[in-house]
Amino acid sequence: MTNTMRAVTADPQLTPDRRLTTRPAPEARPGEVVVDVAYAGVCRSDLAVLDGTIPVPPGRVIGHELSGWIEGAPVTVVPFE
């Protein structure tokens, strides 16, 4: 696993209001997994973030509907198939 990831971030105060950024890759905490994302969708709530209807801090990662592969998991996570 790499130590960085690409993410689309929202900042309604900038033009354009979204940017492809490089960020530190997350680490799985107890009960979580890290997913190597293959595809991510943008839904209505993401669009509301971009138009300012839902306020978020600058740099918020958008796109929470995703698919991919489990990249890393702590030993506390039960195997899943």
LODRENRO-54980 format. One line per 10 residues: number of its first residue (from 1); for each residue x negated, z, y negated of N, C-alpha, C. Coordinates in steps of 0.1 Angstrom, whole numbers. Each point is the difference from the previous one (the first is absolute). Example, Ala and Ser with C-alpha at 12.3 -4.5 7.8 and 13.67 -1.06 7.14 Angstrom:
residues 2
1 = -132,78,57,9,0,-12,-9,0,-12 | 4,-7,-11,-9,0,-11,8,8,-11 $
***
This chain:
residues 81
1 = -8,0,12,8,0,-12,-9,0,-12 | 4,-8,-10,-7,0,-13,3,12,-9 | -8,2,-10,3,12,-8,8,-4,-13 | 4,-13,-1,8,-5,-11,12,-7,5 | 10,-2,-8,12,-8,3,4,-8,-12 | 8,-10,2,6,-8,-11,14,5,-2 | 5,1,-12,14,5,-2,5,-7,-13 | 13,-2,0,6,-5,-12,5,13,-8 | -4,1,-12,4,12,-8,8,-5,-12 | 9,9,-4,10,-2,-11,-4,7,-12 $
11 = 1,-6,-12,-2,6,-12,9,-7,-10 | 12,4,-2,9,-8,-9,-5,-1,-14 | -10,7,-4,-5,0,-14,-10,-12,-2 | -4,-6,11,-10,-11,0,7,-14,2 | -7,-10,-3,5,-14,3,-11,-7,7 | 1,-5,12,12,1,8,1,15,4 | 12,4,5,3,14,3,-4,4,14 | -7,-9,7,-5,4,13,-14,-6,2 | -8,6,8,-14,-4,1,-4,2,15 | -8,-9,5,-6,3,13,-13,8,-2 $
21 = -1,11,5,-11,9,-2,-7,4,13 | -12,6,-1,-7,5,11,0,15,-2 | 4,7,10,0,15,-1,-7,6,13 | -3,13,-1,-5,7,12,10,0,11 | -4,-3,12,9,0,12,4,15,2 | 13,2,4,4,13,3,-5,5,14 | 0,13,2,-4,5,13,13,7,5 | 2,-1,13,12,6,6,-2,15,0 | 11,7,-5,1,14,1,8,4,12 | 0,13,4,7,4,12,15,-5,0 $
31 = 4,-6,11,14,-5,1,1,-14,-6 | -10,-6,-5,1,-14,-7,-9,-10,8 | 2,-12,-3,-9,-11,5,-4,-9,-12 | -10,-7,1,-4,-10,-10,3,-14,6 | 8,-8,-7,4,-13,4,-8,-11,-6 | -6,-9,7,-7,-12,-5,12,-10,-3 | 3,-1,-12,12,-8,-4,-2,-15,1 | 8,-7,8,0,-14,1,9,-7,-11 | 12,6,-2,9,-6,-9,8,12,-7 | 3,-2,-13,8,10,-7,10,-7,-8 $
41 = 12,6,-1,11,-6,-7,2,7,-13 | 6,-6,-9,4,6,-13,16,1,0 | 5,12,-2,14,2,1,6,3,-14 | 13,2,0,7,3,-13,-7,12,-8 | -3,10,7,-6,12,-7,-14,-4,-6 | -8,-9,7,-12,-5,-6,3,-8,-13 | 10,-8,0,4,-8,-11,4,9,-12 | 7,11,3,4,10,-10,-12,7,-6 | -10,2,8,-13,6,-6,-5,-10,-9 | -1,-13,4,-6,-10,-9,8,-2,-13 $
51 = 13,1,0,7,-2,-12,2,13,-8 | -6,11,5,1,12,-8,12,9,3 | 9,-4,8,12,8,3,-4,13,7 | -9,-1,9,-6,12,7,-14,2,-6 | -2,10,-8,-13,3,-5,-9,5,10 | -13,-5,0,-10,5,9,-13,1,-9 | -10,8,5,-12,0,-7,-8,-13,2 | -7,-5,-10,-8,-12,1,-9,0,12 | -1,-12,7,-8,-1,12,7,4,13 | 13,2,0,8,3,12,0,-12,9 $
61 = -3,2,13,0,-11,10,15,-3,3 | 3,-13,0,13,-4,3,0,-8,13 | 12,-1,6,1,-7,13,0,10,12 | 11,6,3,0,10,11,7,-5,13 | 4,-12,0,5,-6,12,-11,-8,6 | -6,5,11,-12,-7,5,0,-1,15 | -9,-8,5,-3,-1,14,-15,-1,2 | -5,4,11,-14,0,2,-4,7,13 | -12,5,1,-6,6,12,-5,14,-4 | 2,10,10,-5,13,-3,-15,-1,1 $
71 = -7,4,-11,-14,-1,-1,-7,13,3 | 6,11,-4,-6,13,3,10,11,0 | -2,10,8,9,11,2,-8,12,4 | 3,12,-6,-6,12,5,4,3,14 | -7,9,7,3,3,14,13,7,1 | 6,5,-11,13,7,1,12,-9,1 | -3,-14,-1,11,-9,0,2,-4,15 | 13,0,5,3,-3,13,-1,-15,2 | -6,-5,11,-1,-15,2,14,-6,0 | 0,-13,-5,13,-7,-2,-3,-15,4 $
81 = 10,-5,7,0,-15,3,13,-6,-3 $
***
